[in-house]
Amino acid sequence: MTETRIHFFPKEPLVALVGNPNSGKTSLFNLLTGGKQKVANYAGVTVERKEGKLDLGNQSLRILDLPGVYSLYPRSLDEEITCNVLLGRATGEKKPDLVLCVLDATNLRRNLRLVLAVKRMGLPCIVVINMMDIAKKRGIDIDLSKLEQELQLPIVESIGIQTKGDKAVRDKLATYDFKTHVSTFNSTKVVSDQQPIEADNIVVQGILKRMGLDQLIADPISDRFDRILLHPILGPIILFIVLFFIFQAVFSWAEYPKEIIEAGTDWVSQLISNLIPEGWLQSLLVHGIIAGLGGVLVFLPQILILFFFILLLEESGYLPRAAYLLDRLMGSVGLSGRSFIPLLSSFACAIPGIMATRTISNARDRLVTILIAPLMTCSARLPVYALLIGAFIPARKIAFGIELQGFVLFGLYAAGILGAMVVAWILKTFLSSQKAFHPLMMELPNYHMPSFKNIAIGLWQRTIIFLKRVGGTILVLTIALWFLASYPNPPLGAIGPAIEYSYAGILGKALALVFAPIGFNWEISIALVPGLAAREVVVSSLATVYAIAGQATSAEEALTPILQQGWSLATALSLLVWFVFAPQCLSTIAVVKRETGGYKIPLIMLTYLFALAYLASFITYQIALSFGLG
């Protein structure tokens, strides 16, 4: 007996947007659907699925924004999804009733090849010539009726970044009769159709020649910018300044919204403490659920600021150029420039960084990038760094007005980057069967004025995705750790903090035996346990262990003198180094498991990060002892 899964689909016709990357496909999707979008994953894979609804008055349509492709011969996970949807093979996805093939009007030579491939599939298709305004400014005059005759397909024009730039597309869809346009789709023919790329090139060249469009017309503005931004010397310097500004903004701009979120969390905690009598329920709500949600939300401003700049750079066309500039550096350790964007995202949080590796087509490069992403210093480590540097590193200038504390903080970030490069180089050197270097092959689009509507929609989608995917995991783990830190209750006559007698306390004392060689006492070992859920929780855990919770001053102000008296400088340096390399929070590990489809890679990651952190802390501690800092 065999089982057959039956899928039910909405009755509205499904219209799929297909196009080359940078063809303005997503801008058109945003115009057509506005805020009526749903973001989820395709069944069984981690590629994002964007669907929206278009209400035309006489009928409603489902609009599906497929990942950008150059051909129907997929090389990456994203491209494979697009092909499978068009072929009707995507699990839980209906075969499109109509395909809107979106073309960049300034680059018909490359875009038309995809139209020919889609046409061969036999699916009903309308060609949308996008960016017509830019093409006209550049002197590219496209006769749409003549192109319609050449392709034997209906054609409309659009301007994806202008309000009402989708009017012609809407009008065409409003009069389109989905009942009379029958698909002649034949998947067997499509798969076996080995139409050589060269043959399509000849057809495209013939079309362009007959239309008088066979001469390449470069974008003078983009060329002018590239002469500076891609200059061998000026280019890297400008990129360094841009990245430095982004990092400054991520930390400085986020302070005010973080304070608002923290104040809101404190207000809600205080309100519940006043409404609910002291007991396990109050403790669960205040120290478990609210603390867990607050711990997630407080880092949302930093993540959104980072994504704002990433979307801004992507919309303007600079981001691919940044990857190009860093390709040589990344290539020295066996990666390509495509790894740059996921690693940049990991400075805010490793979770979106690991998710961003989906755009890396080479499986080995994607895996190595996932493995080293946790070594980028995420924002959750900053509270720990700030506490220990403030307590043990004197606030004085060393030279040229450079602060010693700031220099140490920079050194910690640099140590993480250096560690990631070394790990990538080791993987390149010793994975003999996968040594091959994969050169960067990517398109450098023309520069564009960013659309702030598209950026706003992108930030909103990132917010929803982050809260849904991460908030749930951290919430569950925080509640679990609350239970471990709260039970059993301390015995009668106990004089130490309650956490010392809890399951977490028992575990911490057992862990102290393991961590003693690197200078950690049992208090630090206890704090590391809840720190598995979120790094920043370590500060509040130390406050709990040293029984200073509830004091009028902040945890950092109250802890500083206690740590200075109770810890040696060797222990503080060892703990700082530990947090540079230590295994990431459990939410990150859970995302790695989901992205790699099993437990093997998360276990490898946990093992190597733990070994690296322990070794680096051990060396640091022993060297510090030898200099009399113990």
C-alpha positions in Angstrom: 0.0 0.0 0.0 1.4 3.4 -0.9 0.6 6.8 0.4 0.0 9.8 -1.8 0.0 13.3 -0.4 -2.8 15.6 -1.6 -2.2 19.4 -1.7 -5.1 21.9 -1.7 -4.4 25.3 -3.3 -6.3 28.6 -3.2 -8.7 29.1 -6.1 -7.0 32.3 -7.3 -4.7 32.0 -10.3 -1.0 31.9 -9.5 1.3 34.3 -11.3 5.1 33.7 -11.0 7.7 36.5 -11.4 10.8 35.2 -13.1 13.9 37.1 -14.0 17.7 37.6 -13.8 19.1 38.9 -10.6 19.1 42.8 -10.5 16.3 42.9 -13.2 14.0 44.8 -10.8 11.8 41.8 -10.3 11.4 42.3 -6.5 10.7 46.0 -6.9 7.9 45.2 -9.3 6.6 42.5 -6.8 6.5 45.2 -4.1 4.6 47.6 -6.3 2.0 44.9 -7.3 1.5 43.5 -3.8 2.4 46.4 -1.4 2.2 45.3 2.2 0.0 42.2 1.3 3.0 39.8 1.4 3.7 36.6 3.2 7.2 35.3 3.7 7.8 31.6 4.6 10.0 28.8 3.4 9.5 26.4 0.6 8.6 22.9 1.9 11.7 20.9 2.9 14.2 23.6 2.2 15.3 26.9 3.7 14.8 29.1 0.7 12.5 32.0 1.4 9.1 32.0 -0.4 7.5 35.5 -1.0 3.9 35.5 -2.0 1.5 38.5 -2.2 -2.0 39.2 -3.3 -3.0 41.5 -6.2 -6.7 42.7 -6.2 -7.7 43.8 -9.6 -11.4 44.4 -8.9 -12.7 41.8 -11.2 -10.4 39.1 -9.8 -7.7 38.5 -7.3 -4.3 37.0 -8.2 -1.6 35.3 -6.1 1.8 36.8 -7.1 4.9 34.6 -6.4 8.4 36.2 -6.4 10.8 33.5 -7.5 14.5 33.7 -6.7 16.5 35.3 -9.6 18.1 33.0 -12.2 20.2 33.4 -15.2 19.1 30.1 -16.8 17.1 27.0 -16.1 20.2 25.0 -15.4 20.4 25.6 -11.6 23.7 26.0 -9.8 22.5 27.2 -6.4 19.7 26.2 -4.0 17.8 29.4 -4.9 18.0 28.7 -8.6 16.9 25.1 -8.1 13.8 26.2 -6.4 12.8 28.5 -9.3 13.3 25.7 -11.8 11.4 23.2 -9.7 8.4 25.6 -9.3 8.3 26.2 -13.1 8.6 22.5 -13.7 5.8 21.8 -11.2 8.1 19.7 -9.0 8.3 21.9 -5.9 6.6 20.2 -3.0 3.4 21.9 -1.9 3.6 24.4 -4.7 1.2 24.7 -7.6 2.5 25.0 -11.2 2.1 28.7 -12.2 -0.9 29.7 -14.3 1.1 32.5 -15.8 4.7 33.5 -15.8 5.7 37.2 -15.8 9.2 37.2 -17.3 10.8 40.5 -16.0 13.7 41.9 -18.2 16.2 44.7 -17.6 15.6 47.0 -20.5 19.3 48.1 -20.4 20.6 44.5 -20.8 18.3 42.7 -23.2 21.3 40.7 -24.5 21.5 38.6 -21.3 17.9 38.7 -20.2 16.4 37.4 -23.5 18.1 34.1 -23.1 15.9 33.4 -20.0 12.8 34.3 -22.0 13.7 31.8 -24.7 14.1 29.1 -22.0 10.8 29.9 -20.3 9.0 30.0 -23.7 10.3 26.5 -24.5 8.5 25.2 -21.4 5.1 26.0 -22.9 3.9 27.9 -19.8 1.7 31.0 -20.5 4.0 33.9 -20.4 4.0 37.7 -20.5 7.3 39.6 -21.0 7.7 42.7 -18.7 10.4 45.2 -19.9 11.5 46.9 -16.7 13.7 50.0 -16.2 12.4 51.6 -19.4 13.1 55.1 -17.9 16.8 54.3 -17.5 17.0 52.7 -21.0 15.5 55.9 -22.6 17.9 58.2 -20.7 20.8 56.1 -22.1 19.5 56.3 -25.6 18.2 52.7 -25.9 15.0 52.9 -27.9 13.1 49.6 -27.7 10.3 49.0 -30.2 8.0 46.9 -28.0 5.6 45.9 -30.9 8.6 44.7 -33.0 10.0 42.8 -30.0 6.6 41.3 -29.4 6.6 39.9 -33.0 10.1 38.6 -32.6 9.3 36.7 -29.4 5.7 35.8 -30.3 4.8 36.8 -26.7 2.8 39.7 -25.2 5.0 42.5 -23.9 4.3 45.4 -21.4 6.7 47.9 -19.9 7.2 48.9 -16.3 9.3 51.2 -14.0 9.6 49.2 -10.8 10.8 52.0 -8.6 8.1 54.5 -9.5 4.7 54.8 -8.0 2.2 53.5 -10.6 5.2 52.2 -12.6 3.3 48.9 -12.7 0.1 50.4 -14.4 0.7 48.6 -17.7 1.2 45.3 -15.9 -1.9 45.7 -13.9 -4.0 46.6 -17.0 -2.6 43.6 -18.8 -3.4 41.3 -16.0 -6.9 42.8 -15.5 -7.9 41.8 -19.1 -6.0 38.5 -19.1 -8.3 35.4 -19.5 -6.7 32.6 -17.5 -9.3 30.1 -18.8 -8.5 30.4 -22.5 -4.7 30.5 -22.1 -3.9 26.8 -21.8 -0.5 25.6 -20.8 1.3 23.3 -23.3 3.8 22.5 -20.6 5.8 19.3 -21.1 8.3 18.7 -18.3 9.9 15.7 -20.1 10.7 17.8 -23.1 12.0 20.6 -21.0 14.4 18.4 -19.0 15.7 16.5 -22.1 15.9 19.7 -24.1 19.7 20.2 -24.2 19.4 23.4 -26.3 22.9 24.7 -26.1 23.5 28.1 -24.6 25.4 29.1 -27.8 22.2 28.4 -29.9 20.2 30.8 -27.7 23.0 33.4 -28.0 22.7 33.2 -31.8 18.9 33.7 -31.6 19.2 36.6 -29.2 21.9 38.3 -31.3 19.7 37.9 -34.4 16.7 39.6 -32.6 18.9 42.5 -31.3 20.4 43.0 -34.8 17.1 43.2 -36.5 15.9 45.7 -33.9 19.1 47.8 -34.1 20.0 47.0 -30.5 23.1 44.9 -31.1 25.5 47.6 -30.0 26.5 47.6 -26.3 25.8 51.0 -24.6 27.6 51.3 -21.3 26.3 53.3 -18.4 28.7 56.4 -18.2 27.7 57.2 -14.6 28.4 53.6 -13.4 31.7 53.5 -15.3 32.7 56.9 -13.6 31.9 55.6 -10.1 33.6 52.3 -10.8 36.9 54.0 -11.8 37.0 55.2 -8.2 35.2 52.6 -6.1 36.9 49.7 -7.8 40.4 51.3 -8.0 43.0 48.8 -6.7 44.1 51.3 -3.9 41.2 53.7 -3.4 38.6 50.9 -3.6 39.6 49.0 -0.5 40.2 52.2 1.4 36.7 53.4 0.7 35.3 50.0 1.5 37.1 50.1 4.9 35.7 53.5 5.6 32.1 52.4 4.7 32.4 49.3 6.9 33.9 51.3 9.8 30.9 53.8 9.5 28.4 50.9 9.5 29.9 49.3 12.6 29.9 52.7 14.4 26.3 53.2 13.5 25.3 49.7 14.5 26.5 50.3 18.1 25.9 54.1 18.5 22.5 54.5 16.7 21.0 51.5 18.5 21.6 52.9 22.0 18.4 55.0 22.3 16.0 52.4 21.0 17.7 49.8 23.1 17.2 52.0 26.2 13.5 52.3 25.3 13.1 48.5 24.9 14.9 48.0 28.2 12.8 50.6 30.0 9.6 49.0 28.5 10.7 45.5 29.7 11.5 46.8 33.2 8.1 48.6 33.3 6.2 45.4 32.3 8.2 43.4 34.8 7.5 45.9 37.6 3.8 45.9 36.6 3.5 42.1 36.8 5.5 42.1 40.1 2.9 44.4 41.5 -0.1 42.5 40.2 0.9 39.0 40.9 2.0 37.9 44.4 5.6 36.7 44.9 5.9 33.0 43.9 6.7 30.6 41.1 4.2 32.2 38.7 5.7 35.7 39.2 9.2 34.3 38.9 8.3 32.5 35.7 6.7 35.5 34.1 9.2 38.1 35.2 12.5 36.1 35.1 11.5 33.6 32.5 9.1 34.8 29.8 9.6 38.7 30.0 13.3 38.4 30.5 13.5 36.0 27.6 11.5 38.2 25.2 13.3 41.3 26.4 16.6 39.6 25.8 15.7 39.1 22.1 14.0 42.4 21.5 16.9 44.5 22.9 19.2 43.5 20.1 16.6 44.0 17.3 17.6 47.7 16.7 21.2 46.7 16.0 20.1 44.0 13.6 17.7 46.3 11.8 20.4 49.0 11.5 22.8 46.5 10.0 20.1 45.2 7.6 19.2 48.8 6.7 22.8 49.4 5.5 23.0 46.0 3.8 19.7 46.7 1.9 20.9 50.3 1.1 24.1 49.0 -0.3 22.3 46.2 -2.2 19.7 48.6 -3.7 22.4 51.1 -4.8 24.5 48.3 -6.5 27.6 48.7 -4.2 27.3 45.4 -2.3 28.4 43.1 -5.2 31.4 45.5 -5.7 32.3 45.0 -2.0 32.3 41.3 -2.6 34.4 41.8 -5.7 37.0 43.9 -3.7 37.3 41.3 -1.0 37.4 38.3 -3.3 41.2 38.2 -3.4 41.5 38.3 0.4 38.8 35.6 0.8 40.4 33.5 -1.9 43.6 33.3 0.1 41.8 31.2 2.6 39.8 29.2 0.1 36.5 31.2 0.0 35.1 33.6 -2.5 33.8 37.2 -2.2 30.2 35.8 -1.8 31.1 34.8 1.8 31.6 38.5 2.7 27.9 39.4 3.0 27.0 36.5 5.4 30.1 37.2 7.5 29.2 40.9 7.7 25.7 40.1 8.8 27.2 37.9 11.6 28.6 40.9 13.4 25.0 41.8 14.3 23.9 38.2 15.0 25.2 34.9 13.6 21.6 33.7 12.9 20.8 36.0 9.9 24.5 35.6 8.8 24.1 31.8 8.6 20.7 32.2 6.9 22.4 34.6 4.3 24.7 31.8 3.2 21.9 30.4 1.1 23.0 32.7 -1.7 26.4 30.9 -2.0 26.1 28.4 -4.8 29.1 26.3 -4.0 28.3 23.7 -1.3 31.8 23.7 0.2 32.1 27.5 0.4 28.6 27.6 2.0 29.6 25.0 4.6 32.9 26.7 5.5 31.1 30.1 5.8 28.5 28.6 8.2 31.3 27.1 10.3 33.3 30.3 10.7 30.3 32.7 11.0 30.1 32.3 14.8 33.7 33.7 15.1 32.5 37.1 13.9 31.9 39.0 17.1 28.1 39.3 17.5 26.4 42.1 19.3 25.4 39.8 22.2 29.1 39.6 23.3 29.4 43.4 23.7 27.8 43.6 27.2 30.3 41.0 28.5 33.3 42.8 26.8 32.1 46.1 28.2 31.9 44.7 31.8 35.3 43.1 31.8 37.2 45.8 29.9 35.7 48.5 32.2 36.6 46.5 35.3 40.2 45.4 34.4 41.6 47.7 31.6 42.5 51.2 32.8 40.9 54.1 31.0 44.0 55.9 29.6 45.4 56.9 26.3 48.3 54.9 24.8 49.3 57.0 21.8 47.9 59.5 19.2 44.8 59.9 21.4 43.9 56.2 21.1 42.1 54.9 24.2 43.5 51.7 25.7 40.1 50.3 26.4 38.9 50.9 22.8 42.2 49.3 21.5 41.5 46.2 23.5 37.9 46.0 22.2 39.2 46.4 18.6 41.7 43.6 19.4 38.9 41.2 20.4 37.1 41.9 17.2 40.3 41.4 15.2 41.0 38.2 17.0 37.6 36.8 16.0 38.2 37.7 12.3 41.8 36.3 12.4 40.5 33.1 14.0 37.9 32.7 11.3 40.5 33.1 8.5 42.8 30.6 10.1 40.0 28.0 10.5 38.9 28.6 6.8 42.6 28.2 5.7 42.9 24.9 7.7 39.7 23.6 6.1 41.1 24.6 2.7 44.5 22.9 3.4 43.4 19.6 5.0 40.1 18.9 3.1 42.1 17.3 0.3 39.1 16.2 -1.7 37.6 19.7 -1.7 40.7 21.9 -2.2 39.4 23.4 -5.5 39.1 27.2 -5.5 35.9 28.5 -6.9 36.5 31.9 -8.5 33.9 34.6 -8.0 31.5 34.9 -10.9 28.9 37.5 -10.3 27.2 40.4 -12.1 28.1 44.0 -11.2 24.8 45.8 -11.8 24.6 49.5 -12.6 24.3 52.0 -9.8 20.7 52.9 -8.8 19.1 55.4 -6.5 17.8 53.2 -3.6 14.1 52.8 -3.2 13.3 53.5 0.5 9.9 51.8 0.1 11.7 48.6 -0.9 14.1 49.1 2.1 11.2 49.6 4.5 9.4 46.4 3.2 12.7 44.5 3.5 13.2 45.7 7.1 9.6 44.8 8.0 10.1 41.3 6.6 13.4 40.9 8.5 11.7 41.9 11.7 8.9 39.4 11.4 11.3 36.6 10.3 13.7 37.3 13.2 10.9 37.4 15.9 9.3 34.2 14.6 12.4 32.1 14.1 14.5 33.3 17.0 12.1 34.5 19.6 10.4 31.2 20.0 13.7 29.3 20.4 15.1 31.8 22.9 11.9 31.9 24.8 11.7 28.2 25.3 15.4 28.0 26.3 15.1 30.8 28.7 12.1 29.2 30.4 14.1 25.9 30.7 17.1 27.7 32.1 14.8 29.6 34.5 13.7 26.2 35.8 17.2 24.9 36.2 18.3 28.1 38.0 15.2 28.2 40.3 14.8 24.6 41.5 15.2 23.0 43.9 14.8 25.7 46.5 17.7 26.3 48.9 17.7 24.2 52.1 16.8 25.8 55.5 19.7 27.8 56.9 21.4 28.2 53.5 23.6 31.3 53.5 24.7 31.5 49.8 22.7 32.8 46.9 19.7 30.5 46.0 21.2 29.7 42.5 24.1 27.9 44.3 21.7 25.2 45.4 19.8 24.9 42.1 20.3 22.4 39.3 22.3 25.2 37.5 24.4 25.7 40.6 25.1 22.0 40.9 26.0 21.9 37.2 28.2 25.0 37.6 30.3 23.4 40.4 30.8 20.3 38.3 31.9 22.4 35.4 34.3 24.3 37.6 36.5 21.2 37.7 36.8 21.4 33.9 37.4 25.1 33.7 39.8 25.4 36.7 42.9 25.1 34.4 41.8 28.2 32.5 41.2 30.2 35.6 37.4 30.1 35.9 35.9 29.8 39.4 32.5 28.2 40.1 30.7 31.5 39.9 31.9 32.0 36.3 31.0 28.4 35.5 27.4 28.9 36.7 27.1 32.1 34.6 28.2 30.2 31.5 25.1 27.9 31.8 22.4 30.5 31.2 24.8 32.2 28.8 24.1 29.2 26.4 20.7 30.8 25.7 22.1 34.3 25.0 25.5 35.7 25.7 24.4 38.9 27.3 22.6 36.9 30.0 26.1 36.2 31.5 26.1 39.7 33.0 22.8 39.3 34.8 23.7 35.8 35.8 26.9 37.0 37.5 24.8 39.6 39.3 22.5 36.8 40.5 25.5 34.7 41.6 27.1 37.5 43.5 23.7 38.3 45.1 23.5 41.9 43.9 20.2 41.7 42.0 17.7 44.3 43.1 20.3 47.0 43.9 19.6 50.6 42.9 22.7 50.7 40.7 23.0 48.8 37.4 24.5 45.3 37.3 27.6 46.6 35.6 28.3 49.3 38.2 27.6 46.9 41.1 29.7 44.1 39.7 32.8 46.1 38.8 34.3 46.4 42.3 33.4 42.8 43.2 35.1 41.5 40.1 38.2 43.6 40.7 38.6 42.3 44.2 37.6 38.6 43.5 39.2 37.9 40.2 42.7 38.2 38.9 43.6 40.0 35.7 44.7 36.6 34.3 41.1 35.2 34.9 39.5 38.3 33.3 41.8 38.0 30.2 41.1 34.3 30.0 37.3 35.0 30.1 37.6 37.7 27.4 39.4 35.3 25.1 36.9 32.5 25.9 34.1 34.7 24.6 35.9 35.5 21.4 36.0 31.8 20.4 33.4 30.0 22.6 30.5 28.0 21.1 27.6 30.2 20.0 24.2 30.4 21.8 21.8 27.4 21.3 19.6 29.4 18.9 22.5 29.7 16.5 23.2 25.9 16.8 19.5 25.2 16.2 19.7 27.4 13.0 22.8 25.6 11.8 21.1 22.3 12.3 18.1 23.5 10.2 20.3 25.0 7.5 22.5 21.9 7.2 19.7 19.4 7.6 21.2 17.3 10.4 23.2 17.1 13.7 26.6 16.4 12.2 27.6 19.9 11.3 26.3 21.5 14.6 28.2 18.8 16.6 31.4 19.5 14.6 30.9 23.3 15.1 30.4 22.9 18.9 33.4 20.6 19.2 35.9 22.8 17.3 34.6 26.1 18.9 34.9 24.6 22.4 38.3 23.2 21.8 39.5 26.5 20.2 38.1 28.6 23.1 39.6 26.3 25.8 43.0 26.2 24.1 43.1 30.0 23.6 42.0 30.7 27.2 44.5 28.2 28.6 47.4 29.8 26.7 46.2 33.3 27.7 45.8 32.3 31.4 49.2 30.6 31.6 51.0 33.4 29.9 49.3 35.9 32.2 50.3 33.9 35.2 53.9 33.8 34.0 53.9 37.6 34.0 52.7 37.7 37.6 49.1 38.7 36.8 47.5 35.9 38.7 
